[in-house]
Amino acid sequence: MKKIKGIIDRFEEGFAVVEIEGTTKDYPKSLFPKETQVGDVVYIIGDNVTVDKNETKKLAKEIEDLMNEIWED
């Protein structure tokens, strides 16, 4: 099975909306660990979903750095 890397975009009525390579796809929220949050990096293999906390922290830092660059003026 293919390993899909995505980012949680939002949660809607029983679904997790996951951004995968610039597009979004809905997955049943029940597939995701209860502690999953918006912005988490996830790996989806079939019906198995794992959250990569290290990758999530890295992404959050990149976004923070970009925001700081934009607002430096």
C-alpha positions in Angstrom: 0.0 0.0 0.0 1.0 3.5 -0.7 2.1 5.8 2.1 0.4 9.2 1.8 1.8 12.3 3.6 -0.7 15.0 4.4 -1.4 17.9 6.7 -4.7 18.3 8.6 -6.4 21.3 7.1 -9.6 21.2 9.2 -12.3 19.0 10.7 -15.9 19.0 9.4 -18.8 16.9 10.6 -17.1 13.6 11.1 -14.4 14.2 8.5 -10.8 15.2 8.6 -9.9 17.4 5.6 -6.3 16.6 4.7 -4.1 18.6 2.3 -2.1 16.3 0.1 0.3 17.8 -2.5 -1.8 21.0 -2.8 -5.3 19.4 -2.9 -7.6 18.4 -0.1 -9.3 15.0 0.5 -11.8 14.0 3.1 -11.2 11.0 5.4 -13.4 9.7 8.2 -12.4 11.4 11.4 -12.6 8.0 13.1 -9.4 6.9 11.3 -7.3 9.5 13.1 -5.9 9.3 16.6 -8.0 11.3 19.1 -5.2 13.8 19.8 -4.9 14.8 16.1 -5.0 18.6 15.6 -5.3 21.0 12.7 -1.8 21.5 11.3 -0.5 18.0 12.2 1.6 16.2 9.6 0.0 12.7 9.1 0.9 9.6 7.2 -1.9 7.5 5.9 -1.5 3.9 4.8 -4.8 2.3 4.0 -6.9 2.7 7.2 -3.9 3.3 9.4 -3.1 7.0 10.2 -0.1 8.1 12.3 0.8 11.7 13.4 4.4 12.7 12.9 5.0 15.1 15.8 8.6 15.9 14.7 7.5 16.8 11.2 4.6 18.9 12.6 7.0 20.9 14.8 9.4 21.4 11.9 6.5 22.7 9.7 5.2 25.0 12.5 8.7 26.5 12.9 9.0 27.1 9.1 5.6 28.9 9.1 6.6 30.9 12.2 9.9 31.9 10.6 8.1 33.0 7.4 5.6 35.0 9.4 8.4 36.7 11.3 10.1 37.6 8.0 6.9 39.1 6.6 6.2 41.2 9.7 9.8 42.4 10.4 9.2 45.9 9.0 
